[in-house]
Amino acid sequence: MEQRKNLDIKSGDTIRVWQRIEEKGKTRLQVFEGLVLARKHGTEAGASFTVRKISGGVGVELTLPLYSPKIEKIELAKRPRNVRRAKLYYLREKAAKAVRKKMKQMRQVDKVLMEKVADSAPEKENQDQESEEKKTEQTKEEPKE
């Protein structure tokens, strides 16, 4: 309890939260590493914090009580030089915009590639037709015995 009270978690920190997960009567530890978006209610009994990470291209957030018995330990992975906000909720929108921008770029690249393939396709068809014509001419010239 005292250890968690003295834990200095701030917005912008990257932390690892070790959670106890119970499945089929067994318990195991699972690590959730992410960016602290917010810390609420200081060090009192109802204190909580929100952690966000990107997993498989999808944003995942956990809001956990600081003194939860399901949390085995909390490690500080990284601390930034300075953070100018107490709550970093704007990062949700910022991350979504970045993903949309990347998807748009990918669509444009795909469009350009499809155009190149479409442009080269008629040339390839002409080459195929010419090669077929040569084959038919060769078979006509060969005498049958």
CNS distance restraints for C-alpha pairs under 8 A (distance, minus, plus):
assign (resid   1 and name CA) (resid   5 and name CA) 6.25 0.50 0.50
assign (resid   1 and name CA) (resid  67 and name CA) 6.93 0.50 0.50
assign (resid   2 and name CA) (resid   6 and name CA) 6.20 0.50 0.50
assign (resid   3 and name CA) (resid   7 and name CA) 6.19 0.50 0.50
assign (resid   4 and name CA) (resid  66 and name CA) 7.10 0.50 0.50
assign (resid   4 and name CA) (resid  67 and name CA) 6.98 0.50 0.50
assign (resid   5 and name CA) (resid  43 and name CA) 5.65 0.50 0.50
assign (resid   9 and name CA) (resid  13 and name CA) 6.78 0.50 0.50
assign (resid   9 and name CA) (resid  36 and name CA) 7.91 0.50 0.50
assign (resid   9 and name CA) (resid  39 and name CA) 7.70 0.50 0.50
assign (resid   9 and name CA) (resid  76 and name CA) 7.72 0.50 0.50
assign (resid  10 and name CA) (resid  36 and name CA) 6.92 0.50 0.50
assign (resid  10 and name CA) (resid  38 and name CA) 7.50 0.50 0.50
assign (resid  10 and name CA) (resid  39 and name CA) 6.79 0.50 0.50
assign (resid  10 and name CA) (resid  86 and name CA) 7.94 0.50 0.50
assign (resid  11 and name CA) (resid  35 and name CA) 7.76 0.50 0.50
assign (resid  11 and name CA) (resid  36 and name CA) 5.05 0.50 0.50
assign (resid  11 and name CA) (resid  37 and name CA) 5.32 0.50 0.50
assign (resid  11 and name CA) (resid  38 and name CA) 5.40 0.50 0.50
assign (resid  11 and name CA) (resid  39 and name CA) 6.71 0.50 0.50
assign (resid  11 and name CA) (resid  83 and name CA) 7.23 0.50 0.50
assign (resid  11 and name CA) (resid  85 and name CA) 7.53 0.50 0.50
assign (resid  11 and name CA) (resid  86 and name CA) 5.96 0.50 0.50
assign (resid  11 and name CA) (resid  87 and name CA) 6.47 0.50 0.50
assign (resid  11 and name CA) (resid  88 and name CA) 6.85 0.50 0.50
assign (resid  12 and name CA) (resid  35 and name CA) 5.98 0.50 0.50
assign (resid  12 and name CA) (resid  36 and name CA) 5.35 0.50 0.50
assign (resid  12 and name CA) (resid  37 and name CA) 6.36 0.50 0.50
assign (resid  12 and name CA) (resid  79 and name CA) 7.01 0.50 0.50
assign (resid  12 and name CA) (resid  80 and name CA) 6.54 0.50 0.50
assign (resid  12 and name CA) (resid  83 and name CA) 6.37 0.50 0.50
assign (resid  12 and name CA) (resid  88 and name CA) 7.42 0.50 0.50
assign (resid  13 and name CA) (resid  35 and name CA) 5.74 0.50 0.50
assign (resid  13 and name CA) (resid  36 and name CA) 5.46 0.50 0.50
assign (resid  13 and name CA) (resid  76 and name CA) 7.20 0.50 0.50
assign (resid  13 and name CA) (resid  77 and name CA) 7.58 0.50 0.50
assign (resid  13 and name CA) (resid  78 and name CA) 5.82 0.50 0.50
assign (resid  13 and name CA) (resid  79 and name CA) 4.74 0.50 0.50
assign (resid  13 and name CA) (resid  80 and name CA) 6.45 0.50 0.50
assign (resid  14 and name CA) (resid  33 and name CA) 7.02 0.50 0.50
assign (resid  14 and name CA) (resid  34 and name CA) 5.38 0.50 0.50
assign (resid  14 and name CA) (resid  35 and name CA) 4.45 0.50 0.50
assign (resid  14 and name CA) (resid  36 and name CA) 6.18 0.50 0.50
assign (resid  14 and name CA) (resid  76 and name CA) 6.34 0.50 0.50
assign (resid  14 and name CA) (resid  77 and name CA) 5.35 0.50 0.50
assign (resid  14 and name CA) (resid  78 and name CA) 4.93 0.50 0.50
assign (resid  14 and name CA) (resid  79 and name CA) 6.40 0.50 0.50
assign (resid  15 and name CA) (resid  33 and name CA) 5.59 0.50 0.50
assign (resid  15 and name CA) (resid  34 and name CA) 5.75 0.50 0.50
assign (resid  15 and name CA) (resid  35 and name CA) 6.47 0.50 0.50
assign (resid  15 and name CA) (resid  36 and name CA) 7.12 0.50 0.50
assign (resid  15 and name CA) (resid  74 and name CA) 6.89 0.50 0.50
assign (resid  15 and name CA) (resid  75 and name CA) 5.55 0.50 0.50
assign (resid  15 and name CA) (resid  76 and name CA) 4.53 0.50 0.50
assign (resid  15 and name CA) (resid  77 and name CA) 5.00 0.50 0.50
assign (resid  15 and name CA) (resid  78 and name CA) 6.89 0.50 0.50
assign (resid  16 and name CA) (resid  31 and name CA) 6.29 0.50 0.50
assign (resid  16 and name CA) (resid  32 and name CA) 5.61 0.50 0.50
assign (resid  16 and name CA) (resid  33 and name CA) 4.26 0.50 0.50
assign (resid  16 and name CA) (resid  34 and name CA) 6.72 0.50 0.50
assign (resid  16 and name CA) (resid  74 and name CA) 5.72 0.50 0.50
assign (resid  16 and name CA) (resid  75 and name CA) 5.02 0.50 0.50
assign (resid  16 and name CA) (resid  76 and name CA) 6.42 0.50 0.50
assign (resid  16 and name CA) (resid  77 and name CA) 6.55 0.50 0.50
assign (resid  17 and name CA) (resid  31 and name CA) 5.59 0.50 0.50
assign (resid  17 and name CA) (resid  32 and name CA) 5.15 0.50 0.50
assign (resid  17 and name CA) (resid  33 and name CA) 6.27 0.50 0.50
assign (resid  17 and name CA) (resid  71 and name CA) 6.98 0.50 0.50
assign (resid  17 and name CA) (resid  72 and name CA) 7.74 0.50 0.50
assign (resid  17 and name CA) (resid  73 and name CA) 6.19 0.50 0.50
assign (resid  17 and name CA) (resid  74 and name CA) 4.67 0.50 0.50
assign (resid  17 and name CA) (resid  75 and name CA) 6.53 0.50 0.50
assign (resid  18 and name CA) (resid  29 and name CA) 6.13 0.50 0.50
assign (resid  18 and name CA) (resid  30 and name CA) 5.61 0.50 0.50
assign (resid  18 and name CA) (resid  31 and name CA) 4.63 0.50 0.50
assign (resid  18 and name CA) (resid  32 and name CA) 6.56 0.50 0.50
assign (resid  18 and name CA) (resid  71 and name CA) 5.84 0.50 0.50
assign (resid  18 and name CA) (resid  72 and name CA) 5.31 0.50 0.50
assign (resid  18 and name CA) (resid  73 and name CA) 5.28 0.50 0.50
assign (resid  18 and name CA) (resid  74 and name CA) 6.25 0.50 0.50
assign (resid  19 and name CA) (resid  29 and name CA) 5.46 0.50 0.50
assign (resid  19 and name CA) (resid  30 and name CA) 5.26 0.50 0.50
assign (resid  19 and name CA) (resid  31 and name CA) 6.36 0.50 0.50
assign (resid  19 and name CA) (resid  32 and name CA) 7.70 0.50 0.50
assign (resid  19 and name CA) (resid  70 and name CA) 5.71 0.50 0.50
assign (resid  19 and name CA) (resid  71 and name CA) 4.51 0.50 0.50
assign (resid  19 and name CA) (resid  72 and name CA) 5.58 0.50 0.50
assign (resid  19 and name CA) (resid  73 and name CA) 7.50 0.50 0.50
assign (resid  20 and name CA) (resid  27 and name CA) 6.32 0.50 0.50
assign (resid  20 and name CA) (resid  28 and name CA) 5.69 0.50 0.50
assign (resid  20 and name CA) (resid  29 and name CA) 4.78 0.50 0.50
assign (resid  20 and name CA) (resid  30 and name CA) 6.52 0.50 0.50
assign (resid  20 and name CA) (resid  70 and name CA) 5.19 0.50 0.50
assign (resid  20 and name CA) (resid  71 and name CA) 6.16 0.50 0.50
assign (resid  20 and name CA) (resid  72 and name CA) 6.41 0.50 0.50
assign (resid  21 and name CA) (resid  27 and name CA) 5.46 0.50 0.50
assign (resid  21 and name CA) (resid  28 and name CA) 5.35 0.50 0.50
assign (resid  21 and name CA) (resid  29 and name CA) 6.08 0.50 0.50
assign (resid  21 and name CA) (resid  30 and name CA) 6.81 0.50 0.50
assign (resid  21 and name CA) (resid  70 and name CA) 7.65 0.50 0.50
assign (resid  22 and name CA) (resid  26 and name CA) 5.55 0.50 0.50
assign (resid  22 and name CA) (resid  27 and name CA) 4.36 0.50 0.50
assign (resid  22 and name CA) (resid  28 and name CA) 6.55 0.50 0.50
assign (resid  23 and name CA) (resid  27 and name CA) 6.26 0.50 0.50
assign (resid  23 and name CA) (resid  28 and name CA) 7.99 0.50 0.50
assign (resid  29 and name CA) (resid  72 and name CA) 7.85 0.50 0.50
assign (resid  33 and name CA) (resid  51 and name CA) 7.91 0.50 0.50
assign (resid  33 and name CA) (resid  53 and name CA) 6.75 0.50 0.50
assign (resid  34 and name CA) (resid  51 and name CA) 5.59 0.50 0.50
assign (resid  34 and name CA) (resid  52 and name CA) 5.07 0.50 0.50
assign (resid  34 and name CA) (resid  53 and name CA) 4.52 0.50 0.50
assign (resid  34 and name CA) (resid  54 and name CA) 7.95 0.50 0.50
assign (resid  35 and name CA) (resid  51 and name CA) 5.33 0.50 0.50
assign (resid  35 and name CA) (resid  52 and name CA) 5.20 0.50 0.50
assign (resid  35 and name CA) (resid  53 and name CA) 6.37 0.50 0.50
assign (resid  36 and name CA) (resid  49 and name CA) 7.10 0.50 0.50
assign (resid  36 and name CA) (resid  50 and name CA) 5.72 0.50 0.50
assign (resid  36 and name CA) (resid  51 and name CA) 4.47 0.50 0.50
assign (resid  36 and name CA) (resid  52 and name CA) 6.46 0.50 0.50
assign (resid  37 and name CA) (resid  49 and name CA) 7.63 0.50 0.50
assign (resid  37 and name CA) (resid  50 and name CA) 5.50 0.50 0.50
assign (resid  37 and name CA) (resid  51 and name CA) 5.85 0.50 0.50
assign (resid  37 and name CA) (resid  52 and name CA) 6.79 0.50 0.50
assign (resid  37 and name CA) (resid  87 and name CA) 5.77 0.50 0.50
assign (resid  37 and name CA) (resid  88 and name CA) 4.73 0.50 0.50
assign (resid  37 and name CA) (resid  89 and name CA) 6.17 0.50 0.50
assign (resid  38 and name CA) (resid  49 and name CA) 5.58 0.50 0.50
assign (resid  38 and name CA) (resid  50 and name CA) 5.26 0.50 0.50
assign (resid  38 and name CA) (resid  51 and name CA) 7.56 0.50 0.50
assign (resid  38 and name CA) (resid  86 and name CA) 6.67 0.50 0.50
assign (resid  38 and name CA) (resid  87 and name CA) 4.83 0.50 0.50
assign (resid  38 and name CA) (resid  88 and name CA) 6.43 0.50 0.50
assign (resid  38 and name CA) (resid  89 and name CA) 7.72 0.50 0.50
assign (resid  39 and name CA) (resid  47 and name CA) 7.60 0.50 0.50
assign (resid  39 and name CA) (resid  48 and name CA) 5.97 0.50 0.50
assign (resid  39 and name CA) (resid  49 and name CA) 4.29 0.50 0.50
assign (resid  39 and name CA) (resid  50 and name CA) 6.52 0.50 0.50
assign (resid  39 and name CA) (resid  86 and name CA) 7.87 0.50 0.50
assign (resid  39 and name CA) (resid  87 and name CA) 7.55 0.50 0.50
assign (resid  40 and name CA) (resid  47 and name CA) 5.66 0.50 0.50
assign (resid  40 and name CA) (resid  48 and name CA) 5.32 0.50 0.50
assign (resid  40 and name CA) (resid  49 and name CA) 6.05 0.50 0.50
assign (resid  41 and name CA) (resid  46 and name CA) 6.62 0.50 0.50
assign (resid  41 and name CA) (resid  47 and name CA) 4.64 0.50 0.50
assign (resid  41 and name CA) (resid  48 and name CA) 6.77 0.50 0.50
assign (resid  42 and name CA) (resid  47 and name CA) 5.75 0.50 0.50
assign (resid  43 and name CA) (resid  47 and name CA) 5.70 0.50 0.50
assign (resid  45 and name CA) (resid  67 and name CA) 7.06 0.50 0.50
assign (resid  46 and name CA) (resid  65 and name CA) 6.81 0.50 0.50
assign (resid  46 and name CA) (resid  66 and name CA) 7.62 0.50 0.50
assign (resid  46 and name CA) (resid  67 and name CA) 7.93 0.50 0.50
assign (resid  47 and name CA) (resid  65 and name CA) 5.90 0.50 0.50
assign (resid  47 and name CA) (resid  66 and name CA) 5.50 0.50 0.50
assign (resid  47 and name CA) (resid  67 and name CA) 7.45 0.50 0.50
assign (resid  48 and name CA) (resid  63 and name CA) 6.77 0.50 0.50
assign (resid  48 and name CA) (resid  64 and name CA) 5.46 0.50 0.50
assign (resid  48 and name CA) (resid  65 and name CA) 4.16 0.50 0.50
assign (resid  48 and name CA) (resid  66 and name CA) 4.92 0.50 0.50
assign (resid  49 and name CA) (resid  63 and name CA) 5.62 0.50 0.50
assign (resid  49 and name CA) (resid  64 and name CA) 5.61 0.50 0.50
assign (resid  49 and name CA) (resid  65 and name CA) 6.56 0.50 0.50
assign (resid  49 and name CA) (resid  66 and name CA) 6.65 0.50 0.50
assign (resid  50 and name CA) (resid  61 and name CA) 6.80 0.50 0.50
assign (resid  50 and name CA) (resid  62 and name CA) 5.57 0.50 0.50
assign (resid  50 and name CA) (resid  63 and name CA) 4.23 0.50 0.50
assign (resid  50 and name CA) (resid  64 and name CA) 6.41 0.50 0.50
assign (resid  51 and name CA) (resid  61 and name CA) 5.57 0.50 0.50
assign (resid  51 and name CA) (resid  62 and name CA) 5.28 0.50 0.50
assign (resid  51 and name CA) (resid  63 and name CA) 6.41 0.50 0.50
assign (resid  52 and name CA) (resid  59 and name CA) 6.87 0.50 0.50
assign (resid  52 and name CA) (resid  60 and name CA) 5.63 0.50 0.50
assign (resid  52 and name CA) (resid  61 and name CA) 4.31 0.50 0.50
assign (resid  52 and name CA) (resid  62 and name CA) 6.50 0.50 0.50
assign (resid  53 and name CA) (resid  59 and name CA) 5.80 0.50 0.50
assign (resid  53 and name CA) (resid  60 and name CA) 5.39 0.50 0.50
assign (resid  53 and name CA) (resid  61 and name CA) 6.51 0.50 0.50
assign (resid  54 and name CA) (resid  58 and name CA) 5.40 0.50 0.50
assign (resid  54 and name CA) (resid  59 and name CA) 4.42 0.50 0.50
assign (resid  54 and name CA) (resid  60 and name CA) 5.96 0.50 0.50
assign (resid  55 and name CA) (resid  59 and name CA) 6.23 0.50 0.50
assign (resid  55 and name CA) (resid  60 and name CA) 6.67 0.50 0.50
assign (resid  64 and name CA) (resid  68 and name CA) 7.34 0.50 0.50
assign (resid  67 and name CA) (resid  71 and name CA) 7.72 0.50 0.50
assign (resid  89 and name CA) (resid  93 and name CA) 7.85 0.50 0.50
assign (resid  90 and name CA) (resid  94 and name CA) 6.31 0.50 0.50
assign (resid  91 and name CA) (resid  95 and name CA) 5.87 0.50 0.50
assign (resid  92 and name CA) (resid  96 and name CA) 6.32 0.50 0.50
assign (resid  93 and name CA) (resid  97 and name CA) 6.14 0.50 0.50
assign (resid  94 and name CA) (resid  98 and name CA) 6.31 0.50 0.50
assign (resid  95 and name CA) (resid  99 and name CA) 6.32 0.50 0.50
assign (resid  96 and name CA) (resid 100 and name CA) 6.22 0.50 0.50
assign (resid  97 and name CA) (resid 101 and name CA) 6.10 0.50 0.50
assign (resid  98 and name CA) (resid 102 and name CA) 6.21 0.50 0.50
assign (resid  99 and name CA) (resid 103 and name CA) 6.18 0.50 0.50
assign (resid 100 and name CA) (resid 104 and name CA) 6.16 0.50 0.50
assign (resid 101 and name CA) (resid 105 and name CA) 6.31 0.50 0.50
assign (resid 102 and name CA) (resid 106 and name CA) 6.23 0.50 0.50
assign (resid 103 and name CA) (resid 107 and name CA) 6.20 0.50 0.50
assign (resid 104 and name CA) (resid 108 and name CA) 6.32 0.50 0.50
assign (resid 105 and name CA) (resid 109 and name CA) 6.26 0.50 0.50
assign (resid 106 and name CA) (resid 110 and name CA) 6.16 0.50 0.50
assign (resid 107 and name CA) (resid 111 and name CA) 6.12 0.50 0.50
assign (resid 108 and name CA) (resid 112 and name CA) 6.28 0.50 0.50
assign (resid 109 and name CA) (resid 113 and name CA) 6.19 0.50 0.50
assign (resid 110 and name CA) (resid 114 and name CA) 6.08 0.50 0.50
assign (resid 111 and name CA) (resid 115 and name CA) 6.24 0.50 0.50
assign (resid 112 and name CA) (resid 116 and name CA) 6.30 0.50 0.50
assign (resid 113 and name CA) (resid 117 and name CA) 6.21 0.50 0.50
assign (resid 114 and name CA) (resid 118 and name CA) 6.05 0.50 0.50
assign (resid 115 and name CA) (resid 119 and name CA) 6.08 0.50 0.50
assign (resid 116 and name CA) (resid 120 and name CA) 6.20 0.50 0.50
assign (resid 117 and name CA) (resid 121 and name CA) 6.03 0.50 0.50
assign (resid 118 and name CA) (resid 122 and name CA) 7.35 0.50 0.50
assign (resid 119 and name CA) (resid 123 and name CA) 7.57 0.50 0.50
assign (resid 120 and name CA) (resid 124 and name CA) 6.31 0.50 0.50
assign (resid 121 and name CA) (resid 125 and name CA) 6.17 0.50 0.50
assign (resid 122 and name CA) (resid 126 and name CA) 6.21 0.50 0.50
assign (resid 123 and name CA) (resid 127 and name CA) 6.31 0.50 0.50
assign (resid 124 and name CA) (resid 128 and name CA) 6.15 0.50 0.50
assign (resid 125 and name CA) (resid 129 and name CA) 6.15 0.50 0.50
assign (resid 126 and name CA) (resid 130 and name CA) 6.17 0.50 0.50
assign (resid 127 and name CA) (resid 131 and name CA) 6.18 0.50 0.50
assign (resid 128 and name CA) (resid 132 and name CA) 6.21 0.50 0.50
assign (resid 129 and name CA) (resid 133 and name CA) 6.18 0.50 0.50
assign (resid 130 and name CA) (resid 134 and name CA) 6.29 0.50 0.50
assign (resid 131 and name CA) (resid 135 and name CA) 6.30 0.50 0.50
assign (resid 132 and name CA) (resid 136 and name CA) 6.29 0.50 0.50
assign (resid 133 and name CA) (resid 137 and name CA) 6.17 0.50 0.50
assign (resid 134 and name CA) (resid 138 and name CA) 6.16 0.50 0.50
assign (resid 135 and name CA) (resid 139 and name CA) 6.31 0.50 0.50
assign (resid 136 and name CA) (resid 140 and name CA) 6.24 0.50 0.50
assign (resid 137 and name CA) (resid 141 and name CA) 6.28 0.50 0.50
assign (resid 138 and name CA) (resid 142 and name CA) 6.38 0.50 0.50
